[in-house]
Amino acid sequence: MTITVLQWNTWYQENVHHIAGFLAEHPADIMTLQELTIGDPHQDVPNSPDFLAAALGYHAQYKDMPFEAPDGTTLTLASTILSKHPIGTTKTIWFSQPGASEAIADKYRAYVEATIELPDGTEITVGTAAASYTENFTNSVAKDVETERLLGLIGARQQRYIFGGDLGATPPSHTYEDFCQILEPRGPNPVEPTWTTKPFGQNQYDVHELAWRLDYLFSTPDLRQTAAEVLETPYSNHLPITATFEDYI
């Protein structure tokens, strides 16, 4: 059967109603989303993952994470899997958390996974995460440690597994290359940028152009990709990417 997957960092500052409208126009079977918010006073819904699931008629699995924005504002973000089809087993595991790791900035970062029950009676497992940002996306020991922990949670998958996420890293980087060692790179050509569509500034680093690829889809080799593209939208500071898997090899 045909399975469509959409990966998108929705950006915590984006109005969730804009996100819902765009996703309704691009109804993928499975969506891996990052930076949805929970209890954000700037949103008029208390829980963005639950709101999107209800608005779109999807099932949801997500993990809430405390987050401090660059301006010092404290928020709760959620890495989320939305599925048209029923969700079976799930798990969420920290790959970074304050006081318990040496990963970048000692922040909360969670790996989220769900096994999805497809209409043809088979199952597919999907994982998602938002990895740490490093200034100018440079390689570092801390970033390598974070990547190693995330890949350790994914493990040596053999079949019917898809990962969609914001890796906070560009190709070529240690992070991207390490993912390619255990999973097949899917989605659009990695030279196609997905970030940033809005000005970004942090410390001494300022970006004002769409020039970086941070968002990815990977899968086990048994899944055959038949189409992929970067989608255009004025919403978020990331562009969504999609891939279609027609059947199993």
C-alpha positions as CSV (number, residue, x, y, z in Angstrom):
1,M,0.0,0.0,0.0
2,T,1.0,3.6,-0.4
3,I,2.2,5.5,2.7
4,T,2.9,9.2,2.7
5,V,5.0,10.8,5.5
6,L,5.4,14.5,6.2
7,Q,8.2,15.9,8.4
8,W,8.0,19.4,9.8
9,N,9.4,21.5,12.5
10,T,6.4,23.7,13.0
11,W,8.2,26.4,15.1
12,Y,6.9,27.3,18.5
13,Q,6.2,30.9,17.5
14,E,3.8,29.9,14.7
15,N,0.0,30.1,15.2
16,V,-1.2,26.6,15.5
17,H,-4.3,27.4,13.4
18,H,-1.9,28.1,10.5
19,I,-0.3,24.7,11.0
20,A,-3.7,23.0,11.1
21,G,-4.8,24.6,7.9
22,F,-1.7,23.7,6.0
23,L,-1.7,20.1,7.3
24,A,-5.4,19.8,6.3
25,E,-4.3,20.7,2.7
26,H,-1.5,18.1,2.8
27,P,-3.0,15.1,4.5
28,A,-0.1,12.6,4.8
29,D,-0.8,9.2,6.4
30,I,1.9,9.9,9.0
31,M,3.3,13.2,10.3
32,T,6.3,13.8,12.4
33,L,6.2,17.3,13.9
34,Q,8.5,19.2,16.3
35,E,8.0,22.3,18.4
36,L,4.3,22.1,19.0
37,T,3.4,23.9,22.2
38,I,1.5,23.0,25.4
39,G,0.2,25.7,27.7
40,D,1.6,28.5,25.6
41,P,-0.1,31.8,26.5
42,H,0.5,33.0,23.0
43,Q,-1.7,30.2,21.5
44,D,-5.5,30.1,22.0
45,V,-5.5,26.3,22.4
46,P,-4.0,24.7,25.6
47,N,-2.5,21.7,23.9
48,S,-1.4,21.9,20.2
49,P,-0.8,18.2,19.6
50,D,-4.3,17.3,20.9
51,F,-5.8,20.2,19.0
52,L,-4.2,19.1,15.7
53,A,-5.2,15.5,16.2
54,A,-8.8,16.5,16.8
55,A,-8.9,19.0,14.0
56,L,-7.4,16.6,11.5
57,G,-9.0,13.4,12.7
58,Y,-5.6,11.8,13.5
59,H,-4.2,9.7,16.3
60,A,-1.4,11.3,18.3
61,Q,1.7,10.3,20.3
62,Y,3.9,13.0,21.8
63,K,6.2,14.0,24.6
64,D,6.2,17.3,26.4
65,M,9.5,19.0,27.1
66,P,10.4,22.1,29.1
67,F,12.1,24.6,26.9
68,E,13.8,28.0,27.4
69,A,13.6,30.3,24.3
70,P,16.5,32.5,23.3
71,D,14.8,35.5,24.9
72,G,14.5,33.6,28.3
73,T,10.8,32.7,28.0
74,T,10.0,29.3,29.4
75,L,7.7,27.1,27.3
76,T,6.6,23.5,26.9
77,L,7.3,22.0,23.5
78,A,6.2,18.6,22.1
79,S,7.7,16.3,19.5
80,T,4.7,14.6,18.0
81,I,3.7,11.8,15.7
82,L,0.3,12.1,14.1
83,S,-1.3,9.1,12.2
84,K,-4.4,8.6,10.2
85,H,-4.2,5.0,11.3
86,P,-4.5,3.5,14.8
87,I,-1.4,3.7,17.0
88,G,-0.4,0.6,18.9
89,T,2.7,0.4,21.1
90,T,4.5,3.6,21.9
91,K,7.6,4.8,23.8
92,T,9.3,8.1,24.7
93,I,12.9,8.3,26.0
94,W,15.1,11.2,26.9
95,F,18.3,11.4,25.0
96,S,19.3,14.6,26.8
97,Q,18.1,16.1,30.1
98,P,19.5,18.6,32.6
99,G,21.8,17.0,35.2
100,A,21.8,13.6,33.5
101,S,23.9,14.1,30.4
102,E,26.8,15.8,28.8
103,A,24.8,16.6,25.6
104,I,24.5,20.0,24.2
105,A,23.3,22.7,26.6
106,D,22.0,20.0,29.0
107,K,18.4,20.5,27.7
108,Y,15.4,18.2,27.6
109,R,15.4,16.3,24.3
110,A,13.1,13.3,23.8
111,Y,12.9,10.5,21.2
112,V,9.2,9.6,20.5
113,E,8.2,6.4,18.8
114,A,4.9,4.8,17.8
115,T,3.9,1.6,16.0
116,I,1.2,2.2,13.5
117,E,-1.4,-0.3,12.4
118,L,-1.9,-0.1,8.7
119,P,-5.2,-1.0,6.9
120,D,-3.5,-4.0,5.1
121,G,-2.9,-5.6,8.4
122,T,0.8,-4.8,8.6
123,E,2.5,-2.4,11.1
124,I,5.2,0.3,10.6
125,T,7.2,1.9,13.4
126,V,7.9,5.6,13.3
127,G,10.3,7.7,15.4
128,T,10.8,11.4,15.7
129,A,13.0,13.9,17.6
130,A,14.3,17.5,17.5
131,A,18.0,17.5,18.1
132,S,20.1,20.4,19.5
133,Y,21.1,23.5,17.6
134,T,24.8,24.3,17.5
135,E,26.0,27.8,16.4
136,N,26.7,27.8,12.6
137,F,25.9,24.0,12.7
138,T,29.5,23.1,13.3
139,N,30.6,19.6,14.4
140,S,31.4,19.2,18.0
141,V,32.1,16.5,20.6
142,A,28.9,17.3,22.4
143,K,26.9,17.1,19.2
144,D,28.5,13.8,18.5
145,V,27.6,12.5,21.9
146,E,24.0,13.6,21.4
147,T,23.8,11.9,18.0
148,E,25.3,8.7,19.5
149,R,22.6,8.6,22.2
150,L,19.8,9.3,19.8
151,L,21.0,6.5,17.4
152,G,21.4,4.2,20.3
153,L,17.6,4.6,21.1
154,I,16.7,4.0,17.5
155,G,18.9,0.9,17.5
156,A,19.6,-1.5,14.6
157,R,16.3,-1.6,12.8
158,Q,15.9,-4.2,10.2
159,Q,12.5,-3.5,8.6
160,R,9.4,-1.2,8.5
161,Y,10.9,1.7,10.3
162,I,10.8,5.4,9.4
163,F,12.5,8.3,11.3
164,G,11.5,11.9,10.6
165,G,13.0,14.8,12.5
166,D,15.0,18.0,12.8
167,L,18.6,17.0,13.4
168,G,19.9,20.5,13.8
169,A,22.7,19.4,11.4
170,T,23.5,19.8,7.7
171,P,24.9,17.4,5.2
172,P,27.7,16.7,5.3
173,S,28.0,16.6,9.1
174,H,28.9,13.9,11.6
175,T,25.2,13.7,12.6
176,Y,23.9,13.2,9.1
177,E,26.6,10.7,8.1
178,D,26.1,8.7,11.3
179,F,22.3,8.4,10.5
180,C,23.2,7.3,7.0
181,Q,25.3,4.5,8.5
182,I,22.2,2.8,10.1
183,L,19.3,4.0,7.9
184,E,18.7,4.9,4.3
185,P,18.4,8.6,3.6
186,R,14.9,9.4,2.2
187,G,13.0,12.5,1.4
188,P,14.1,15.2,-1.1
189,N,17.7,15.5,-2.2
190,P,19.7,16.7,0.9
191,V,21.0,19.7,-1.0
192,E,17.5,21.2,-1.0
193,P,17.3,23.6,2.0
194,T,14.5,23.6,4.6
195,W,15.7,26.5,6.9
196,T,15.3,29.4,7.5
197,T,12.4,31.2,5.9
198,K,12.5,33.9,8.6
199,P,15.4,35.8,10.1
200,F,17.2,34.0,12.9
201,G,19.6,35.5,15.4
202,Q,21.3,34.0,18.4
203,N,24.5,35.2,20.1
204,Q,26.7,36.4,17.2
205,Y,25.0,34.2,14.6
206,D,22.5,35.8,12.2
207,V,20.8,34.1,9.2
208,H,18.5,35.8,6.8
209,E,18.2,33.3,3.9
210,L,16.9,29.8,3.1
211,A,20.2,28.0,2.8
212,W,20.4,25.1,5.3
213,R,19.0,21.6,5.3
214,L,18.0,20.5,8.8
215,D,14.9,18.3,8.3
216,Y,15.2,14.7,7.3
217,L,13.4,11.4,6.6
218,F,15.2,8.1,7.0
219,S,14.0,4.5,6.7
220,T,15.0,0.9,6.7
221,P,16.1,-0.4,3.3
222,D,13.0,-2.5,2.8
223,L,10.8,0.5,2.3
224,R,10.8,1.8,-1.3
225,Q,10.5,5.5,-1.8
226,T,8.6,6.6,-4.9
227,A,8.3,10.4,-4.5
228,A,9.6,13.2,-2.3
229,E,9.5,16.9,-2.2
230,V,10.0,20.1,-0.1
231,L,6.7,21.9,0.3
232,E,6.4,25.7,0.2
233,T,4.6,27.5,3.0
234,P,4.8,30.9,4.7
235,Y,4.3,29.3,8.1
236,S,7.0,28.2,10.5
237,N,10.7,29.0,9.8
238,H,11.2,25.5,8.5
239,L,9.8,24.1,5.3
240,P,8.0,20.7,5.5
241,I,9.3,17.7,3.5
242,T,7.3,14.6,2.3
243,A,8.0,11.2,1.0
244,T,5.9,8.4,-0.4
245,F,6.5,4.7,0.1
246,E,4.5,2.6,-2.3
247,D,5.1,-0.9,-1.0
248,Y,7.7,-3.1,0.7
249,I,10.7,-4.5,-1.2
